[in-house]
Amino acid sequence: MSVGGQTSQELPAEELARLRETFARVPYVGLLGFEFVRAERGAATFALEVREELTRMGGILHGGAVVSLLDTAAAFAVHTVIEPEGRTVTVDLTVHFLRPASSGRVEATARVLRRGRRVCILSVEARDAAEIIATATMTYFIQT
């Protein structure tokens, strides 16, 4: 993967630990049962297990849960390319739902496409064991 022409790289252990600690302090991700899978410079992957309380009528994973997973992966990918004290906020999100998921594990991987001084553009994919279930492009504002 490339971020601004650079090949992505592993994060130092202390930076990865900081991201994991930050993740553990977000009540919403705990409520939804998200799992921190991995992060590297310019990318992050998070997962959830489909369970009944996250489904809608028909037994499929609620779109809101999918969007939350996409957004969480993107937010943490941004945090791999900004200063530790930096803050971000989502300013644009376009999601395409490609097929439903009704069981198993769903993983979302976000990749930074471009990081400017104040704006970061990302691409995110969510997939189950079989294939991609949703894609998104997102824009984050970087607060300093």
C-alpha positions in Angstrom: 0.0 0.0 0.0 1.2 3.5 -0.7 0.5 6.6 1.3 1.4 9.8 -0.5 4.0 7.9 -2.5 5.4 6.1 0.5 5.2 2.4 1.2 3.3 1.6 4.4 5.2 0.4 7.3 4.8 -1.1 10.7 4.2 1.2 13.6 6.6 1.4 16.5 5.4 -0.6 19.4 4.7 2.4 21.6 2.6 4.1 18.9 0.6 0.9 18.4 0.1 0.6 22.1 -1.2 4.2 22.2 -3.7 3.5 19.5 -4.9 0.3 21.2 -5.3 2.3 24.5 -7.3 5.0 22.7 -9.5 2.4 21.1 -10.2 0.8 24.5 -11.4 4.2 25.8 -14.1 4.6 23.1 -17.4 3.5 24.7 -19.2 3.2 21.4 -16.8 0.6 19.9 -17.2 -1.4 23.1 -21.0 -1.3 22.8 -20.8 -2.6 19.2 -18.2 -5.2 20.1 -15.5 -4.0 17.7 -12.1 -5.6 17.7 -8.8 -3.8 16.9 -7.2 -6.1 14.4 -4.1 -4.2 13.2 -2.7 -0.9 12.2 0.3 0.2 10.2 1.3 3.6 8.8 -1.6 4.8 6.7 -3.9 1.8 7.3 -6.1 0.2 10.0 -8.3 -2.9 10.3 -11.2 -3.5 12.7 -13.7 -6.3 13.0 -17.0 -7.3 14.5 -18.9 -10.6 14.9 -22.4 -10.5 13.5 -24.8 -11.1 16.4 -28.5 -10.8 16.7 -28.5 -7.4 18.5 -26.7 -5.9 15.5 -29.2 -7.1 12.9 -32.3 -5.6 11.3 -35.4 -7.3 10.1 -34.5 -10.3 7.9 -31.5 -11.1 10.1 -28.9 -9.1 8.2 -26.3 -6.9 9.7 -27.7 -3.4 10.2 -26.2 -0.8 7.8 -25.5 1.5 10.7 -23.2 -1.1 12.3 -21.4 -1.5 9.0 -20.9 2.3 8.6 -19.7 2.5 12.2 -17.1 -0.2 11.5 -16.0 1.6 8.3 -15.8 5.0 10.1 -13.8 3.5 13.0 -11.2 1.9 10.7 -10.9 5.2 8.8 -10.5 7.3 12.0 -7.7 5.1 13.3 -6.0 5.0 9.9 -5.9 8.8 10.0 -4.4 8.6 13.4 -1.4 6.7 12.0 -0.4 9.7 9.9 -1.0 12.6 12.3 0.7 13.7 15.5 -0.3 11.8 18.6 -2.2 14.8 20.1 -4.0 15.4 16.8 -7.8 15.2 16.6 -10.0 14.4 13.7 -13.6 14.6 12.6 -15.5 13.0 9.7 -16.6 15.6 7.2 -17.8 13.3 4.3 -18.7 9.7 4.0 -20.0 7.9 0.9 -20.9 4.2 1.4 -21.9 1.6 -1.2 -23.5 -1.5 0.3 -22.7 -4.3 -2.1 -24.3 -7.3 -0.4 -25.7 -8.2 3.1 -23.9 -10.1 5.8 -25.9 -12.2 8.2 -23.4 -14.2 10.2 -19.7 -14.6 11.0 -16.9 -12.0 11.1 -16.8 -8.7 9.2 -13.5 -6.8 8.8 -13.1 -3.3 7.6 -9.7 -2.1 6.3 -9.1 1.6 5.8 -6.3 3.1 3.7 -5.2 6.7 3.5 -5.2 7.8 -0.1 -4.0 11.4 0.5 -3.1 13.3 3.6 -3.0 17.0 3.3 -2.3 19.6 5.9 -5.9 19.7 7.2 -7.7 17.0 5.2 -7.3 13.3 4.8 -9.0 11.2 2.1 -9.5 7.4 2.7 -10.8 4.3 1.0 -12.4 1.6 3.2 -13.6 -1.9 2.4 -15.7 -4.2 4.7 -15.7 -7.9 3.9 -17.0 -11.0 5.4 -15.5 -14.5 4.8 -16.8 -14.6 1.2 -16.4 -11.2 -0.3 -16.6 -7.4 0.0 -19.9 -6.3 1.5 -19.4 -2.5 1.5 -17.0 0.2 0.3 -16.6 3.8 1.3 -14.7 6.9 0.6 -14.2 9.3 3.5 -12.8 12.7 4.2 -11.5 13.6 7.6 -10.7 17.1 8.9 -7.5 17.2 11.0 -7.8 19.5 14.0 -4.6 20.8 15.5 
